[in-house]
Structure formats: structure tokens, C-alpha cells
């Protein structure tokens, strides 16, 4: 089964799938090792790893290169976070073509005006006209070579304060245009908005969520409510920032690394993760 077919199967199965944001190949290896179902090439994480804010600054080529590294590292299917699609309909078409050719399992586009702003930044959010965005989804759906390649349409109507009715109107337009799943995004501290959407949506397509601001919603409850996929979009990056800051501060303060050796991965573990022995066989 291709990775694209596996991603589609994850979205369509009864059990809620869980995928994790991965900014690089090493993170992808750790996600696979932990037993998750798939990977999310997060534009936020990939931007941050280049010391850039999540403001639509990444080019399609930059995101494609990073996504390719992540995709090649494991057997897990990868859903790529392609922001607003890097332009108009023809840009969305080329994005679909390039990511599908690279073996990525699917792409996600969001209905904000370019350049997008991260959903959790203070201030307002500007949404693209729903009909225009639906046209981009329709163009992307026609451009793919395999029907297994997944297009996820992400509506930011709740993030922008437009309310449930507008979120539903947009989601139905995008589904009509060929979206295989809807990502409904909310920044409330509870899943109340998402629950209202799910009840009204009635499982027309699979629904994906990113519970960054409502982390205490139990997976079993999300599954019972009809969530098909949960994305833990940025936790690996945030964990690494905290750990690196603590270790580097202690090295500086103590004047050496002796006190932190039991808190960092041994070199042997990194050799294992990067398959040193397998590569050395090629040079023997």
C-alpha cells in the first residue's frame, strides 16, 4: 500500500488517527519510534527551525525540500502543511504536483489571505473569499495523479471569529470542490466550538483537529465526537527548545558538561538512530 493510500485509510478508519509535527528527518524517526500513525510537515516548525516566524515566509521549494527529508526518513505517511498554497490556483496546482511526485501522502491548504499569520498570534486574521479558495481546492483535486493523494481543506473561520455558520458554509463549499477532509481550527481553551461543528457537520467528510489550545480533550472523547485525525502540530519542537535551553544554560553556568550527561542522549543512541552500522557496511 502506498503512503498516500495509507493516509487515506487513516482518515477513513473508525479509530482516530494521531500524527505529529516533524520539522526534520530526525524528528520523524522519533515520531515513528514512539508509535504514532503519521507525520505532519508543520510550516510553523519548519519556519522556526530556520529562525523565521510563521508568517508565510517559506517558499514552496523550501517547504518541499524539508517535507521530502521528513518523508524519506520513515515508513509513515506524511501530510504537508502548505499554508495558503503559495499563490493562486496555478500555484496550488503546481504544489499538488510537486508534493505528490515527491511521495508525500497529502497536502493541507488553509483559507487565509497570503501572507498568512499564525493562528495563535494576537490580532485579526484575514480570510480568503470562500468561493476563491474553493476554486483552488477544485484545481488541486483535478491536478493530482492518484485519487489516493489527499487534499485537506483547513478553514480558519472560527479562528477569525466568523462563527459556526460561516465555518460550516466554507467547509461545505470546500467539500463540494473536492476536499477529502476538513480541518476545523479553533483557539478556544476548550473544544466547545469544535464539538458544535462536528455535531452540525454529521461526518460528511473526515474531520481533522489541532488541539493546541485545548490539550486536555481526551482522545476517547474526541473519537466519540467524530474526530478522524488529531495533529500534535508543534510539541516536538517546543519540547526540544525547552530541553536545549535548560542544558545550554547549565553548561554555561557550571563550566562543563558533567552535570548534564545523564540528561542528554548518549552518542551510541544517535549512532543507532542514524543507522551508522548499515552505512558502514557500504564502505567496507
Secondary structure by P-SEA (a helix, b strand, c coil): ccaaaaaaaaaacccbbbbbbbccaaaaaaaaaaccccccccaaaaaaaacccccccccaaaaaaaaaaaaacccbbbbbbcccccccaaaaaaaaaaaaaacccbbbbbccccccccccccbbbbbccaaaaaaaaaaaaaacccccbbbbbbbccccccccaaaaaaaaaaaaaacccbbbbbbccccaaaaaaaaaaaccccbbbbbccccccccaaaaaaacccbbbcccaaaaaaaaaaaaaaaaaaaaccccccccccccaaaaaaaaaaaaaaaaac
